[in-house]
């Protein structure tokens, strides 16, 4: 086709696009890590306050941030997986020689959001952490507080 530009893997435009997607993936992974750190901090603070007041029935309030951070962490993991698929799809197009100029300026998640979200919910990086924290909140309510 006349006027169609071809790109190879050493093209600055290709390298810039790949770097941008890699940065987004890294940011999503960092956000996921921050969710876990903040969740432990907030849950611990709630449990300390509850223990200080001597009201064990309020320990279950710590489940609220646990559930909210679980949802947020799952969201970030879902986005990370979708951007990884976007990266892989771009690489496949690059190897097939079918990269178009419009592909270089589109940074968006790729794939089915619902299916990816379900995979993220079942991911070993999410549910064991929040389930363990849930059990620890329950134990704190019954035994320690």
Secondary structure, DSSP 8 states (H G I E B T S, - for coil): -TT-----TT-HHHHHHHHHHHHHHHHHHHHHHHHHHHHHHHHHHHHHHHHHHT-GGGGGGHHHHHHHHHHHHHHHHHHHHHHHHHHHHHHHHHHHT---HHHHT-----S-HHHHHHHHHT-TTTHHHHHHHHHHHHHIIIII-
